[in-house]
Every structure is written in structure tokens, then in C-alpha cells.
Amino acid sequence: MEPEDTTQRTANLQQTNTSGYKFKGSIQEFLEAQKIVDSWGVEGKIYKPTREYQHLLREILIRYKYRLDTNFAKMDRIVHPGMFTHNVR
């Protein structure tokens, strides 16, 4: 997820780094969340930094259980198919 608009802040408080989240809900909740994302259309699974897309992500984040994954960028370098069955970014 992208940070909120921080352009009005002083330079030292402007944020540019992103955050990744790990889905922690049940399988049933995961399937529900997946249906919601599917309803966003073909482009819905393609990450976008736009305000509209970030709003959609925040709605999912509020509705279901996630934990902040501070190492999410590193996770992509680990090759193990079982680790990513429930990753949602």
C-alpha cells in the first residue's frame, strides 16, 4: 500500500515507502476477499498507486485480518510455493 498524500508535509516528513500486509483471516474470509477483488474487474489484480486503487485496498484491509509484513520486499526472493498461498498485497 502507498502512503497517504504527504505532499503538504515538510520534506523530512514526506513518505515514499510502501507497506505490505499478510492475510491472516480464515480460508472462508480469504475466498470472500478474493470475490471482492474479482469484482474490481480484470485490471483489479494489477497493483496501482492511484488514490482510487489505494482506497479499494484500504477497504479490504479494514474488512479482513492482516498483519503488517515489514519484510515483504524480501519475501519475493524466497522460492517456496507454500509461502505465498495467502499473500495479499
N, CA, C and O atoms as a GROMACS GRO file, in nm:
protein
  356
    1MET      N    1   0.084  -0.118   0.000
    1MET     CA    2   0.000   0.000   0.000
    1MET      C    3   0.087   0.124   0.000
    1MET      O    4   0.194   0.126   0.060
    2GLU      N    5   0.041   0.223  -0.067
    2GLU     CA    6   0.112   0.350  -0.073
    2GLU      C    7   0.073   0.434   0.048
    2GLU      O    8  -0.036   0.418   0.102
    3PRO      N    9   0.162   0.524   0.092
    3PRO     CA   10   0.125   0.616   0.200
    3PRO      C   11   0.020   0.715   0.150
    3PRO      O   12   0.007   0.737   0.030
    4GLU      N   13  -0.052   0.773   0.241
    4GLU     CA   14  -0.147   0.878   0.203
    4GLU      C   15  -0.070   0.994   0.140
    4GLU      O   16   0.053   0.995   0.142
    5ASP      N   17  -0.141   1.090   0.085
    5ASP     CA   18  -0.078   1.206   0.024
    5ASP      C   19  -0.004   1.285   0.131
    5ASP      O   20  -0.066   1.340   0.222
    6THR      N   21   0.126   1.290   0.121
    6THR     CA   22   0.208   1.359   0.221
    6THR      C   23   0.276   1.482   0.163
    6THR      O   24   0.370   1.535   0.224
    7THR      N   25   0.231   1.530   0.048
    7THR     CA   26   0.297   1.642  -0.019
    7THR      C   27   0.288   1.773   0.059
    7THR      O   28   0.371   1.861   0.041
    8GLN      N   29   0.188   1.786   0.145
    8GLN     CA   30   0.172   1.909   0.222
    8GLN      C   31   0.264   1.913   0.345
    8GLN      O   32   0.273   2.016   0.412
    9ARG      N   33   0.330   1.804   0.375
    9ARG     CA   34   0.420   1.798   0.489
    9ARG      C   35   0.556   1.857   0.452
    9ARG      O   36   0.590   1.870   0.334
   10THR      N   37   0.634   1.892   0.554
   10THR     CA   38   0.771   1.936   0.527
   10THR      C   39   0.848   1.819   0.467
   10THR      O   40   0.810   1.704   0.486
   11ALA      N   41   0.955   1.848   0.397
   11ALA     CA   42   1.030   1.746   0.323
   11ALA      C   43   1.072   1.628   0.410
   11ALA      O   44   1.070   1.513   0.364
   12ASN      N   45   1.110   1.654   0.534
   12ASN     CA   46   1.156   1.544   0.618
   12ASN      C   47   1.042   1.452   0.665
   12ASN      O   48   1.069   1.343   0.716
   13LEU      N   49   0.918   1.493   0.648
   13LEU     CA   50   0.804   1.411   0.689
   13LEU      C   51   0.726   1.351   0.573
   13LEU      O   52   0.627   1.282   0.593
   14GLN      N   53   0.772   1.378   0.451
   14GLN     CA   54   0.705   1.319   0.335
   14GLN      C   55   0.744   1.173   0.323
   14GLN      O   56   0.861   1.138   0.338
   15GLN      N   57   0.645   1.089   0.296
   15GLN     CA   58   0.670   0.945   0.287
   15GLN      C   59   0.667   0.899   0.142
   15GLN      O   60   0.587   0.946   0.062
   16THR      N   61   0.756   0.807   0.111
   16THR     CA   62   0.756   0.748  -0.022
   16THR      C   63   0.763   0.596  -0.018
   16THR      O   64   0.745   0.532  -0.121
   17ASN      N   65   0.790   0.538   0.098
   17ASN     CA   66   0.800   0.393   0.103
   17ASN      C   67   0.661   0.329   0.119
   17ASN      O   68   0.568   0.393   0.170
   18THR      N   69   0.648   0.206   0.076
   18THR     CA   70   0.521   0.136   0.079
   18THR      C   71   0.521   0.031   0.189
   18THR      O   72   0.625   0.000   0.247
   19SER      N   73   0.402  -0.024   0.216
   19SER     CA   74   0.388  -0.128   0.317
   19SER      C   75   0.323  -0.250   0.255
   19SER      O   76   0.240  -0.238   0.164
   20GLY      N   77   0.360  -0.366   0.303
   20GLY     CA   78   0.299  -0.492   0.259
   20GLY      C   79   0.227  -0.556   0.376
   20GLY      O   80   0.268  -0.540   0.491
   21TYR      N   81   0.120  -0.628   0.348
   21TYR     CA   82   0.041  -0.691   0.452
   21TYR      C   83   0.019  -0.838   0.420
   21TYR      O   84   0.006  -0.876   0.304
   22LYS      N   85   0.016  -0.919   0.523
   22LYS     CA   86  -0.006  -1.064   0.511
   22LYS      C   87  -0.147  -1.093   0.559
   22LYS      O   88  -0.186  -1.052   0.668
   23PHE      N   89  -0.224  -1.164   0.477
   23PHE     CA   90  -0.361  -1.201   0.513
   23PHE      C   91  -0.359  -1.299   0.628
   23PHE      O   92  -0.287  -1.399   0.623
   24LYS      N   93  -0.437  -1.274   0.732
   24LYS     CA   94  -0.440  -1.359   0.850
   24LYS      C   95  -0.579  -1.413   0.881
   24LYS      O   96  -0.599  -1.472   0.987
   25GLY      N   97  -0.673  -1.395   0.791
   25GLY     CA   98  -0.809  -1.444   0.814
   25GLY      C   99  -0.821  -1.592   0.782
   25GLY      O  100  -0.723  -1.658   0.748
   26SER      N  101  -0.942  -1.642   0.794
   26SER     CA  102  -0.971  -1.782   0.764
   26SER      C  103  -0.975  -1.805   0.613
   26SER      O  104  -0.974  -1.710   0.534
   27ILE      N  105  -0.980  -1.931   0.576
   27ILE     CA  106  -0.993  -1.966   0.433
   27ILE      C  107  -1.122  -1.907   0.377
   27ILE      O  108  -1.124  -1.856   0.265
   28GLN      N  109  -1.230  -1.916   0.454
   28GLN     CA  110  -1.359  -1.861   0.409
   28GLN      C  111  -1.348  -1.711   0.387
   28GLN      O  112  -1.398  -1.659   0.287
   29GLU      N  113  -1.284  -1.641   0.479
   29GLU     CA  114  -1.266  -1.497   0.463
   29GLU      C  115  -1.178  -1.465   0.342
   29GLU      O  116  -1.202  -1.368   0.271
   30PHE      N  117  -1.077  -1.547   0.320
   30PHE     CA  118  -0.990  -1.528   0.204
   30PHE      C  119  -1.070  -1.540   0.075
   30PHE      O  120  -1.052  -1.461  -0.018
   31LEU      N  121  -1.157  -1.640   0.069
   31LEU     CA  122  -1.240  -1.659  -0.051
   31LEU      C  123  -1.335  -1.541  -0.071
   31LEU      O  124  -1.359  -1.499  -0.184
   32GLU      N  125  -1.389  -1.488   0.040
   32GLU     CA  126  -1.475  -1.370   0.031
   32GLU      C  127  -1.396  -1.250  -0.022
   32GLU      O  128  -1.443  -1.179  -0.112
   33ALA      N  129  -1.278  -1.229   0.033
   33ALA     CA  130  -1.194  -1.117  -0.011
   33ALA      C  131  -1.157  -1.133  -0.158
   33ALA      O  132  -1.154  -1.036  -0.233
   34GLN      N  133  -1.129  -1.256  -0.198
   34GLN     CA  134  -1.094  -1.283  -0.337
   34GLN      C  135  -1.210  -1.247  -0.430
   34GLN      O  136  -1.188  -1.193  -0.539
   35LYS      N  137  -1.333  -1.276  -0.388
   35LYS     CA  138  -1.451  -1.240  -0.469
   35LYS      C  139  -1.463  -1.088  -0.483
   35LYS      O  140  -1.498  -1.037  -0.589
   36ILE      N  141  -1.433  -1.017  -0.374
   36ILE     CA  142  -1.439  -0.871  -0.380
   36ILE      C  143  -1.336  -0.818  -0.480
   36ILE      O  144  -1.368  -0.733  -0.563
   37VAL      N  145  -1.215  -0.868  -0.472
   37VAL     CA  146  -1.110  -0.825  -0.565
   37VAL      C  147  -1.148  -0.862  -0.708
   37VAL      O  148  -1.126  -0.784  -0.800
   38ASP      N  149  -1.205  -0.981  -0.728
   38ASP     CA  150  -1.251  -1.021  -0.862
   38ASP      C  151  -1.356  -0.924  -0.916
   38ASP      O  152  -1.363  -0.901  -1.036
   39SER      N  153  -1.438  -0.868  -0.826
   39SER     CA  154  -1.542  -0.774  -0.869
   39SER      C  155  -1.484  -0.642  -0.920
   39SER      O  156  -1.554  -0.563  -0.983
   40TRP      N  157  -1.356  -0.618  -0.892
   40TRP     CA  158  -1.291  -0.497  -0.940
   40TRP      C  159  -1.257  -0.505  -1.088
   40TRP      O  160  -1.212  -0.406  -1.147
   41GLY      N  161  -1.279  -0.620  -1.150
   41GLY     CA  162  -1.254  -0.636  -1.292
   41GLY      C  163  -1.117  -0.692  -1.322
   41GLY      O  164  -1.039  -0.721  -1.231
   42VAL      N  165  -1.089  -0.708  -1.450
   42VAL     CA  166  -0.964  -0.768  -1.497
   42VAL      C  167  -0.843  -0.690  -1.446
   42VAL      O  168  -0.742  -0.750  -1.409
   43GLU      N  169  -0.853  -0.560  -1.444
   43GLU     CA  170  -0.742  -0.474  -1.400
   43GLU      C  171  -0.728  -0.470  -1.248
   43GLU      O  172  -0.631  -0.416  -1.196
   44GLY      N  173  -0.824  -0.525  -1.177
   44GLY     CA  174  -0.826  -0.517  -1.031
   44GLY      C  175  -0.712  -0.585  -0.961
   44GLY      O  176  -0.677  -0.548  -0.849
   45LYS      N  177  -0.652  -0.684  -1.025
   45LYS     CA  178  -0.540  -0.754  -0.964
   45LYS      C  179  -0.404  -0.694  -1.001
   45LYS      O  180  -0.300  -0.741  -0.956
   46ILE      N  181  -0.408  -0.590  -1.082
   46ILE     CA  182  -0.284  -0.521  -1.120
   46ILE      C  183  -0.267  -0.402  -1.026
   46ILE      O  184  -0.349  -0.310  -1.025
   47TYR      N  185  -0.160  -0.406  -0.949
   47TYR     CA  186  -0.136  -0.301  -0.850
   47TYR      C  187  -0.123  -0.164  -0.915
   47TYR      O  188  -0.059  -0.149  -1.020
   48LYS      N  189  -0.186  -0.065  -0.851
   48LYS     CA  190  -0.176   0.073  -0.899
   48LYS      C  191  -0.155   0.165  -0.780
   48LYS      O  192  -0.214   0.144  -0.674
   49PRO      N  193  -0.072   0.266  -0.793
   49PRO     CA  194  -0.052   0.361  -0.683
   49PRO      C  195  -0.159   0.471  -0.679
   49PRO      O  196  -0.147   0.566  -0.601
   50THR      N  197  -0.263   0.461  -0.761
   50THR     CA  198  -0.364   0.566  -0.767
   50THR      C  199  -0.444   0.575  -0.638
   50THR      O  200  -0.456   0.478  -0.564
   51ARG      N  201  -0.498   0.691  -0.613
   51ARG     CA  202  -0.581   0.714  -0.493
   51ARG      C  203  -0.701   0.619  -0.491
   51ARG      O  204  -0.736   0.565  -0.386
   52GLU      N  205  -0.764   0.600  -0.606
   52GLU     CA  206  -0.882   0.513  -0.614
   52GLU      C  207  -0.848   0.369  -0.579
   52GLU      O  208  -0.920   0.304  -0.503
   53TYR      N  209  -0.738   0.319  -0.633
   53TYR     CA  210  -0.698   0.180  -0.607
   53TYR      C  211  -0.656   0.163  -0.462
   53TYR      O  212  -0.688   0.062  -0.399
   54GLN      N  213  -0.584   0.260  -0.408
   54GLN     CA  214  -0.543   0.254  -0.268
   54GLN      C  215  -0.664   0.253  -0.175
   54GLN      O  216  -0.662   0.188  -0.070
   55HIS      N  217  -0.769   0.324  -0.213
   55HIS     CA  218  -0.893   0.323  -0.135
   55HIS      C  219  -0.954   0.183  -0.134
   55HIS      O  220  -1.000   0.137  -0.029
   56LEU      N  221  -0.956   0.116  -0.248
   56LEU     CA  222  -1.007  -0.022  -0.255
   56LEU      C  223  -0.926  -0.114  -0.164
   56LEU      O  224  -0.982  -0.196  -0.092
   57LEU      N  225  -0.794  -0.100  -0.166
   57LEU     CA  226  -0.708  -0.182  -0.081
   57LEU      C  227  -0.736  -0.156   0.066
   57LEU      O  228  -0.738  -0.250   0.146
   58ARG      N  229  -0.757  -0.031   0.101
   58ARG     CA  230  -0.784   0.001   0.242
   58ARG      C  231  -0.917  -0.057   0.288
   58ARG      O  232  -0.930  -0.098   0.403
   59GLU      N  233  -1.014  -0.062   0.199
   59GLU     CA  234  -1.144  -0.123   0.234
   59GLU      C  235  -1.126  -0.270   0.267
   59GLU      O  236  -1.185  -0.320   0.363
   60ILE      N  237  -1.045  -0.340   0.188
   60ILE     CA  238  -1.018  -0.482   0.215
   60ILE      C  239  -0.939  -0.497   0.345
   60ILE      O  240  -0.966  -0.587   0.425
   61LEU      N  241  -0.843  -0.410   0.366
   61LEU     CA  242  -0.759  -0.415   0.485
   61LEU      C  243  -0.842  -0.395   0.613
   61LEU      O  244  -0.815  -0.459   0.714
   62ILE      N  245  -0.941  -0.310   0.608
   62ILE     CA  246  -1.028  -0.285   0.723
   62ILE      C  247  -1.122  -0.403   0.747
   62ILE      O  248  -1.151  -0.438   0.861
   63ARG      N  249  -1.169  -0.462   0.640
   63ARG     CA  250  -1.271  -0.567   0.650
   63ARG      C  251  -1.217  -0.701   0.699
   63ARG      O  252  -1.288  -0.776   0.766
   64TYR      N  253  -1.093  -0.732   0.666
   64TYR     CA  254  -1.034  -0.862   0.699
   64TYR      C  255  -0.909  -0.846   0.783
   64TYR      O  256  -0.854  -0.736   0.793
   65LYS      N  257  -0.864  -0.955   0.843
   65LYS     CA  258  -0.746  -0.951   0.930
   65LYS      C  259  -0.618  -0.960   0.847
   65LYS      O  260  -0.600  -1.051   0.766
   66TYR      N  261  -0.531  -0.865   0.870
   66TYR     CA  262  -0.399  -0.862   0.809
   66TYR      C  263  -0.297  -0.826   0.915
   66TYR      O  264  -0.332  -0.770   1.019
   67ARG      N  265  -0.172  -0.859   0.890
   67ARG     CA  266  -0.065  -0.809   0.975
   67ARG      C  267   0.037  -0.740   0.885
   67ARG      O  268   0.062  -0.782   0.772
   68LEU      N  269   0.094  -0.634   0.938
   68LEU     CA  270   0.197  -0.563   0.864
   68LEU      C  271   0.317  -0.655   0.846
   68LEU      O  272   0.365  -0.714   0.943
   69ASP      N  273   0.364  -0.667   0.725
   69ASP     CA  274   0.479  -0.753   0.695
   69ASP      C  275   0.595  -0.662   0.659
   69ASP      O  276   0.608  -0.619   0.545
   70THR      N  277   0.679  -0.634   0.757
   70THR     CA  278   0.789  -0.539   0.735
   70THR      C  279   0.896  -0.592   0.641
   70THR      O  280   0.979  -0.515   0.593
   71ASN      N  281   0.895  -0.721   0.615
   71ASN     CA  282   0.993  -0.780   0.524
   71ASN      C  283   0.932  -0.822   0.392
   71ASN      O  284   0.986  -0.910   0.324
   72PHE      N  285   0.820  -0.762   0.353
   72PHE     CA  286   0.750  -0.811   0.234
   72PHE      C  287   0.835  -0.803   0.108
   72PHE      O  288   0.818  -0.887   0.019
   73ALA      N  289   0.924  -0.706   0.096
   73ALA     CA  290   1.008  -0.698  -0.023
   73ALA      C  291   1.106  -0.813  -0.029
   73ALA      O  292   1.141  -0.861  -0.137
   74LYS      N  293   1.152  -0.859   0.087
   74LYS     CA  294   1.246  -0.970   0.092
   74LYS      C  295   1.177  -1.103   0.061
   74LYS      O  296   1.241  -1.195   0.010
   75MET      N  297   1.049  -1.114   0.092
   75MET     CA  298   0.977  -1.240   0.075
   75MET      C  299   0.976  -1.286  -0.071
   75MET      O  300   0.978  -1.406  -0.098
   76ASP      N  301   0.972  -1.193  -0.163
   76ASP     CA  302   0.969  -1.229  -0.305
   76ASP      C  303   1.096  -1.301  -0.349
   76ASP      O  304   1.096  -1.368  -0.453
   77ARG      N  305   1.202  -1.289  -0.274
   77ARG     CA  306   1.327  -1.353  -0.311
   77ARG      C  307   1.335  -1.498  -0.263
   77ARG      O  308   1.426  -1.570  -0.302
   78ILE      N  309   1.241  -1.540  -0.180
   78ILE     CA  310   1.240  -1.677  -0.129
   78ILE      C  311   1.156  -1.763  -0.223
   78ILE      O  312   1.039  -1.732  -0.246
   79VAL      N  313   1.213  -1.869  -0.275
   79VAL     CA  314   1.142  -1.955  -0.369
   79VAL      C  315   1.087  -2.076  -0.293
   79VAL      O  316   1.156  -2.176  -0.273
   80HIS      N  317   0.960  -2.064  -0.251
   80HIS     CA  318   0.892  -2.174  -0.183
   80HIS      C  319   0.743  -2.154  -0.205
   80HIS      O  320   0.684  -2.065  -0.144
   81PRO      N  321   0.679  -2.235  -0.291
   81PRO     CA  322   0.540  -2.210  -0.330
   81PRO      C  323   0.442  -2.206  -0.211
   81PRO      O  324   0.344  -2.132  -0.217
   82GLY      N  325   0.466  -2.281  -0.106
   82GLY     CA  326   0.374  -2.283   0.007
   82GLY      C  327   0.369  -2.155   0.086
   82GLY      O  328   0.274  -2.133   0.161
   83MET      N  329   0.469  -2.070   0.072
   83MET     CA  330   0.473  -1.945   0.149
   83MET      C  331   0.377  -1.840   0.097
   83MET      O  332   0.343  -1.748   0.171
   84PHE      N  333   0.333  -1.850  -0.025
   84PHE     CA  334   0.257  -1.743  -0.085
   84PHE      C  335   0.114  -1.779  -0.119
   84PHE      O  336   0.052  -1.713  -0.202
   85THR      N  337   0.060  -1.882  -0.056
   85THR     CA  338  -0.077  -1.922  -0.089
   85THR      C  339  -0.179  -1.821  -0.041
   85THR      O  340  -0.288  -1.815  -0.098
   86HIS      N  341  -0.148  -1.740   0.060
   86HIS     CA  342  -0.245  -1.642   0.111
   86HIS      C  343  -0.188  -1.502   0.117
   86HIS      O  344  -0.239  -1.419   0.191
   87ASN      N  345  -0.082  -1.474   0.041
   87ASN     CA  346  -0.027  -1.339   0.040
   87ASN      C  347  -0.118  -1.246  -0.038
   87ASN      O  348  -0.158  -1.278  -0.150
   88VAL      N  349  -0.150  -1.134   0.020
   88VAL     CA  350  -0.227  -1.031  -0.048
   88VAL      C  351  -0.153  -0.901  -0.027
   88VAL      O  352  -0.119  -0.866   0.086
   89ARG      N  353  -0.129  -0.830  -0.134
   89ARG     CA  354  -0.057  -0.703  -0.120
   89ARG      C  355  -0.143  -0.591  -0.166
   89ARG      O  356  -0.101  -0.475  -0.163
   0.00000   0.00000   0.00000
